[in-house]
Amino acid sequence: MRSSRYGASIRKQVDKAMESKDRRHECPKCRKLALKRKSNAVWVCKSCGAKLAGATYSFESKTGQLAKRNITEYSTKA
């Protein structure tokens, strides 16, 4: 999205999201950088074949990271 329309900050956000979408991420099961986006919020590991649900443009969203942290915090206290 390299046009002169819609403002610089919006173009930077779109470029960041597209770069994150196309990049390989670390698989939480096999710990290899083999996780690629297959479709909207569906991620597939090329190494172990695991299909995982994640965020749309990156595997982990900030909300998901917060939820995971809260779950582990409350489960260790009990």
VEXDO-165701 format. One record per atom (N, C-alpha, C): residue number from 1; y, x, z; atom name. Coordinates in steps of 0.05 Angstrom, whole numbers, plus 5000, padded with zeros to 4 digits. Atoms other than C-alpha are relative to their C-alpha. Last residue first. Example, Ala and Ser with C-alpha at 12.3 -4.5 7.8 and 13.67 -1.06 7.14 Angstrom:
# residues 2
<pt pos="2" y="4976" x="4984" z="4999" site="N"/>
<pt pos="2" y="4979" x="5273" z="5143" site="CA"/>
<pt pos="2" y="5022" x="4985" z="5014" site="C"/>
<pt pos="1" y="4976" x="5018" z="5000" site="N"/>
<pt pos="1" y="4910" x="5246" z="5156" site="CA"/>
<pt pos="1" y="5024" x="5018" z="5000" site="C"/>
//
This chain:
# residues 78
<pt pos="78" y="5019" x="5020" z="4988" site="N"/>
<pt pos="78" y="4558" x="4907" z="5866" site="CA"/>
<pt pos="78" y="4975" x="5012" z="5010" site="C"/>
<pt pos="77" y="4992" x="5008" z="4973" site="N"/>
<pt pos="77" y="4611" x="4960" z="5856" site="CA"/>
<pt pos="77" y="4980" x="4982" z="5014" site="C"/>
<pt pos="76" y="5005" x="4978" z="4982" site="N"/>
<pt pos="76" y="4576" x="4993" z="5797" site="CA"/>
<pt pos="76" y="5008" x="4993" z="5029" site="C"/>
<pt pos="75" y="5029" x="4998" z="4996" site="N"/>
<pt pos="75" y="4572" x="4928" z="5759" site="CA"/>
<pt pos="75" y="4993" x="5023" z="5018" site="C"/>
<pt pos="74" y="5010" x="5021" z="4982" site="N"/>
<pt pos="74" y="4646" x="4914" z="5769" site="CA"/>
<pt pos="74" y="4970" x="5002" z="5005" site="C"/>
<pt pos="73" y="4987" x="4997" z="4973" site="N"/>
<pt pos="73" y="4669" x="4981" z="5741" site="CA"/>
<pt pos="73" y="4989" x="4979" z="5019" site="C"/>
<pt pos="72" y="5013" x="4977" z="4986" site="N"/>
<pt pos="72" y="4619" x="4979" z="5683" site="CA"/>
<pt pos="72" y="5012" x="5004" z="5028" site="C"/>
<pt pos="71" y="5028" x="5007" z="4994" site="N"/>
<pt pos="71" y="4642" x="4909" z="5663" site="CA"/>
<pt pos="71" y="4986" x="5023" z="5015" site="C"/>
<pt pos="70" y="5001" x="5019" z="4978" site="N"/>
<pt pos="70" y="4716" x="4926" z="5670" site="CA"/>
<pt pos="70" y="4971" x="4993" z="5008" site="C"/>
<pt pos="69" y="4992" x="4986" z="4975" site="N"/>
<pt pos="69" y="4710" x="4989" z="5627" site="CA"/>
<pt pos="69" y="4998" x="4981" z="5024" site="C"/>
<pt pos="68" y="5022" x="4982" z="4994" site="N"/>
<pt pos="68" y="4672" x="4951" z="5572" site="CA"/>
<pt pos="68" y="5006" x="5014" z="5027" site="C"/>
<pt pos="67" y="5022" x="5017" z="4990" site="N"/>
<pt pos="67" y="4725" x="4896" z="5573" site="CA"/>
<pt pos="67" y="4976" x="5017" z="5008" site="C"/>
<pt pos="66" y="4992" x="5010" z="4974" site="N"/>
<pt pos="66" y="4782" x="4947" z="5567" site="CA"/>
<pt pos="66" y="4977" x="4983" z="5012" site="C"/>
<pt pos="65" y="5002" x="4978" z="4982" site="N"/>
<pt pos="65" y="4747" x="4982" z="5509" site="CA"/>
<pt pos="65" y="5007" x="4992" z="5029" site="C"/>
<pt pos="64" y="5028" x="4994" z="4995" site="N"/>
<pt pos="64" y="4737" x="4916" z="5474" site="CA"/>
<pt pos="64" y="4995" x="5023" z="5019" site="C"/>
<pt pos="63" y="5009" x="5021" z="4983" site="N"/>
<pt pos="63" y="4810" x="4898" z="5482" site="CA"/>
<pt pos="63" y="4970" x="5004" z="5007" site="C"/>
<pt pos="62" y="4990" x="4994" z="4973" site="N"/>
<pt pos="62" y="4831" x="4965" z="5454" site="CA"/>
<pt pos="62" y="4991" x="4979" z="5019" site="C"/>
<pt pos="61" y="4973" x="5008" z="4996" site="N"/>
<pt pos="61" y="4786" x="4954" z="5394" site="CA"/>
<pt pos="61" y="5009" x="5006" z="5028" site="C"/>
<pt pos="60" y="4992" x="5009" z="4973" site="N"/>
<pt pos="60" y="4724" x="4994" z="5379" site="CA"/>
<pt pos="60" y="5029" x="4992" z="5001" site="C"/>
<pt pos="59" y="5023" x="5010" z="4986" site="N"/>
<pt pos="59" y="4693" x="5001" z="5310" site="CA"/>
<pt pos="59" y="5006" x="4989" z="5027" site="C"/>
<pt pos="58" y="5011" x="4977" z="4986" site="N"/>
<pt pos="58" y="4758" x="5003" z="5272" site="CA"/>
<pt pos="58" y="4976" x="4990" z="5017" site="C"/>
<pt pos="57" y="4993" x="4976" z="5014" site="N"/>
<pt pos="57" y="4786" x="4956" z="5218" site="CA"/>
<pt pos="57" y="4991" x="5026" z="5014" site="C"/>
<pt pos="56" y="4998" x="5003" z="5028" site="N"/>
<pt pos="56" y="4754" x="4890" z="5238" site="CA"/>
<pt pos="56" y="5004" x="5027" z="4986" site="C"/>
<pt pos="55" y="4975" x="5010" z="5009" site="N"/>
<pt pos="55" y="4730" x="4904" z="5308" site="CA"/>
<pt pos="55" y="5002" x="5000" z="4970" site="C"/>
<pt pos="54" y="4977" x="4986" z="4989" site="N"/>
<pt pos="54" y="4658" x="4913" z="5324" site="CA"/>
<pt pos="54" y="5025" x="4986" z="4992" site="C"/>
<pt pos="53" y="4975" x="5015" z="5004" site="N"/>
<pt pos="53" y="4590" x="4882" z="5312" site="CA"/>
<pt pos="53" y="5022" x="5015" z="5014" site="C"/>
<pt pos="52" y="4984" x="5006" z="4976" site="N"/>
<pt pos="52" y="4531" x="4929" z="5305" site="CA"/>
<pt pos="52" y="5025" x="4984" z="4992" site="C"/>
<pt pos="51" y="4978" x="5017" z="5008" site="N"/>
<pt pos="51" y="4474" x="4939" z="5256" site="CA"/>
<pt pos="51" y="5015" x="4991" z="5025" site="C"/>
<pt pos="50" y="4991" x="5021" z="4982" site="N"/>
<pt pos="50" y="4430" x="4998" z="5273" site="CA"/>
<pt pos="50" y="5023" x="4984" z="4988" site="C"/>
<pt pos="49" y="5002" x="5026" z="5012" site="N"/>
<pt pos="49" y="4399" x="5036" z="5215" site="CA"/>
<pt pos="49" y="5009" x="4977" z="5017" site="C"/>
<pt pos="48" y="5021" x="5015" z="4987" site="N"/>
<pt pos="48" y="4386" x="5100" z="5254" site="CA"/>
<pt pos="48" y="4997" x="4972" z="4990" site="C"/>
<pt pos="47" y="5021" x="4983" z="4989" site="N"/>
<pt pos="47" y="4424" x="5149" z="5209" site="CA"/>
<pt pos="47" y="4977" x="4983" z="5012" site="C"/>
<pt pos="46" y="5015" x="4989" z="5022" site="N"/>
<pt pos="46" y="4468" x="5107" z="5163" site="CA"/>
<pt pos="46" y="4976" x="5016" z="5010" site="C"/>
<pt pos="45" y="5005" x="4971" z="4997" site="N"/>
<pt pos="45" y="4492" x="5066" z="5222" site="CA"/>
<pt pos="45" y="4982" x="5010" z="4978" site="C"/>
<pt pos="44" y="5028" x="4991" z="5003" site="N"/>
<pt pos="44" y="4518" x="4998" z="5201" site="CA"/>
<pt pos="44" y="4999" x="5030" z="5002" site="C"/>
<pt pos="43" y="5002" x="4971" z="5003" site="N"/>
<pt pos="43" y="4583" x="4964" z="5223" site="CA"/>
<pt pos="43" y="4970" x="5007" z="4999" site="C"/>
<pt pos="42" y="5028" x="4992" z="4999" site="N"/>
<pt pos="42" y="4599" x="4890" z="5215" site="CA"/>
<pt pos="42" y="4998" x="5029" z="4993" site="C"/>
<pt pos="41" y="5009" x="4998" z="4972" site="N"/>
<pt pos="41" y="4671" x="4869" z="5234" site="CA"/>
<pt pos="41" y="4970" x="5006" z="5002" site="C"/>
<pt pos="40" y="4981" x="5006" z="4979" site="N"/>
<pt pos="40" y="4687" x="4847" z="5162" site="CA"/>
<pt pos="40" y="4987" x="5000" z="5028" site="C"/>
<pt pos="39" y="4983" x="5023" z="5007" site="N"/>
<pt pos="39" y="4636" x="4880" z="5118" site="CA"/>
<pt pos="39" y="5018" x="4995" z="5024" site="C"/>
<pt pos="38" y="5014" x="5014" z="5022" site="N"/>
<pt pos="38" y="4593" x="4943" z="5116" site="CA"/>
<pt pos="38" y="5016" x="4976" z="4990" site="C"/>
<pt pos="37" y="4995" x="5029" z="5002" site="N"/>
<pt pos="37" y="4637" x="4989" z="5157" site="CA"/>
<pt pos="37" y="4986" x="4989" z="4976" site="C"/>
<pt pos="36" y="4981" x="5008" z="5021" site="N"/>
<pt pos="36" y="4606" x="5058" z="5168" site="CA"/>
<pt pos="36" y="5003" x="4969" z="5000" site="C"/>
<pt pos="35" y="4994" x="5029" z="4999" site="N"/>
<pt pos="35" y="4573" x="5089" z="5229" site="CA"/>
<pt pos="35" y="5021" x="4994" z="4979" site="C"/>
<pt pos="34" y="5013" x="5013" z="5023" site="N"/>
<pt pos="34" y="4543" x="5158" z="5214" site="CA"/>
<pt pos="34" y="5006" x="4970" z="4998" site="C"/>
<pt pos="33" y="4977" x="5011" z="5015" site="N"/>
<pt pos="33" y="4580" x="5205" z="5261" site="CA"/>
<pt pos="33" y="4989" x="4988" z="4974" site="C"/>
<pt pos="32" y="4993" x="4985" z="5024" site="N"/>
<pt pos="32" y="4518" x="5213" z="5304" site="CA"/>
<pt pos="32" y="5024" x="4987" z="4987" site="C"/>
<pt pos="31" y="4979" x="4981" z="4995" site="N"/>
<pt pos="31" y="4510" x="5189" z="5377" site="CA"/>
<pt pos="31" y="5007" x="5018" z="4976" site="C"/>
<pt pos="30" y="5010" x="4973" z="5006" site="N"/>
<pt pos="30" y="4443" x="5155" z="5363" site="CA"/>
<pt pos="30" y="5021" x="5022" z="5003" site="C"/>
<pt pos="29" y="5029" x="4997" z="4994" site="N"/>
<pt pos="29" y="4457" x="5088" z="5397" site="CA"/>
<pt pos="29" y="4990" x="5028" z="4995" site="C"/>
<pt pos="28" y="5006" x="5000" z="4972" site="N"/>
<pt pos="28" y="4533" x="5086" z="5404" site="CA"/>
<pt pos="28" y="4971" x="5003" z="5007" site="C"/>
<pt pos="27" y="5018" x="5021" z="4993" site="N"/>
<pt pos="27" y="4543" x="5109" z="5332" site="CA"/>
<pt pos="27" y="4994" x="5000" z="5030" site="C"/>
<pt pos="26" y="5023" x="4992" z="4985" site="N"/>
<pt pos="26" y="4604" x="5153" z="5324" site="CA"/>
<pt pos="26" y="4983" x="4975" z="5007" site="C"/>
<pt pos="25" y="4997" x="5001" z="4971" site="N"/>
<pt pos="25" y="4652" x="5131" z="5270" site="CA"/>
<pt pos="25" y="4974" x="5008" z="5013" site="C"/>
<pt pos="24" y="5025" x="5004" z="4986" site="N"/>
<pt pos="24" y="4658" x="5147" z="5195" site="CA"/>
<pt pos="24" y="5005" x="5002" z="5030" site="C"/>
<pt pos="23" y="5010" x="4976" z="4986" site="N"/>
<pt pos="23" y="4726" x="5136" z="5163" site="CA"/>
<pt pos="23" y="4973" x="4994" z="5013" site="C"/>
<pt pos="22" y="5016" x="4984" z="5018" site="N"/>
<pt pos="22" y="4741" x="5081" z="5113" site="CA"/>
<pt pos="22" y="4987" x="5024" z="5013" site="C"/>
<pt pos="21" y="5022" x="5017" z="5012" site="N"/>
<pt pos="21" y="4765" x="5029" z="5163" site="CA"/>
<pt pos="21" y="4982" x="5017" z="4983" site="C"/>
<pt pos="20" y="5021" x="5004" z="4980" site="N"/>
<pt pos="20" y="4805" x="5080" z="5204" site="CA"/>
<pt pos="20" y="4976" x="4984" z="4989" site="C"/>
<pt pos="19" y="5012" x="4974" z="4996" site="N"/>
<pt pos="19" y="4844" x="5102" z="5142" site="CA"/>
<pt pos="19" y="4977" x="4998" z="5021" site="C"/>
<pt pos="18" y="5017" x="4994" z="5023" site="N"/>
<pt pos="18" y="4857" x="5030" z="5123" site="CA"/>
<pt pos="18" y="4986" x="5026" z="5003" site="C"/>
<pt pos="17" y="5023" x="5018" z="4999" site="N"/>
<pt pos="17" y="4883" x="5013" z="5192" site="CA"/>
<pt pos="17" y="4981" x="5006" z="4977" site="C"/>
<pt pos="16" y="5017" x="4992" z="4977" site="N"/>
<pt pos="16" y="4929" x="5074" z="5194" site="CA"/>
<pt pos="16" y="4975" x="4983" z="5001" site="C"/>
<pt pos="15" y="5013" x="4974" z="5008" site="N"/>
<pt pos="15" y="4956" x="5059" z="5124" site="CA"/>
<pt pos="15" y="4982" x="5009" z="5022" site="C"/>
<pt pos="14" y="5020" x="5007" z="5020" site="N"/>
<pt pos="14" y="4970" x="4986" z="5144" site="CA"/>
<pt pos="14" y="4985" x="5026" z="4992" site="C"/>
<pt pos="13" y="5021" x="5014" z="4986" site="N"/>
<pt pos="13" y="5007" x="5008" z="5207" site="CA"/>
<pt pos="13" y="4977" x="4994" z="4981" site="C"/>
<pt pos="12" y="5014" x="4980" z="4984" site="N"/>
<pt pos="12" y="5048" x="5058" z="5167" site="CA"/>
<pt pos="12" y="4977" x="4988" z="5016" site="C"/>
<pt pos="11" y="5016" x="4984" z="5019" site="N"/>
<pt pos="11" y="5066" x="5005" z="5115" site="CA"/>
<pt pos="11" y="4985" x="5021" z="5016" site="C"/>
<pt pos="10" y="5023" x="5016" z="5009" site="N"/>
<pt pos="10" y="5088" x="4958" z="5171" site="CA"/>
<pt pos="10" y="4982" x="5016" z="4981" site="C"/>
<pt pos="9" y="5019" x="5001" z="4977" site="N"/>
<pt pos="9" y="5132" x="5012" z="5202" site="CA"/>
<pt pos="9" y="4976" x="4983" z="4993" site="C"/>
<pt pos="8" y="5016" x="4976" z="4995" site="N"/>
<pt pos="8" y="5164" x="5029" z="5135" site="CA"/>
<pt pos="8" y="4980" x="4998" z="5022" site="C"/>
<pt pos="7" y="4993" x="4984" z="4978" site="N"/>
<pt pos="7" y="5187" x="4960" z="5114" site="CA"/>
<pt pos="7" y="4981" x="5023" z="5006" site="C"/>
<pt pos="6" y="5011" x="5008" z="4974" site="N"/>
<pt pos="6" y="5159" x="4904" z="5072" site="CA"/>
<pt pos="6" y="5006" x="5019" z="5023" site="C"/>
<pt pos="5" y="4995" x="5025" z="4987" site="N"/>
<pt pos="5" y="5172" x="4932" z="5002" site="CA"/>
<pt pos="5" y="4989" x="4998" z="5028" site="C"/>
<pt pos="4" y="4975" x="4998" z="4984" site="N"/>
<pt pos="4" y="5180" x="5002" z="4975" site="CA"/>
<pt pos="4" y="5006" x="4974" z="5014" site="C"/>
<pt pos="3" y="4977" x="5010" z="5014" site="N"/>
<pt pos="3" y="5108" x="5005" z="4952" site="CA"/>
<pt pos="3" y="5024" x="5001" z="5018" site="C"/>
<pt pos="2" y="4978" x="4982" z="5003" site="N"/>
<pt pos="2" y="5051" x="5049" z="4976" site="CA"/>
<pt pos="2" y="5022" x="4989" z="4983" site="C"/>
<pt pos="1" y="4976" x="5017" z="5000" site="N"/>
<pt pos="1" y="5000" x="5000" z="5000" site="CA"/>
<pt pos="1" y="5025" x="5018" z="5000" site="C"/>
//
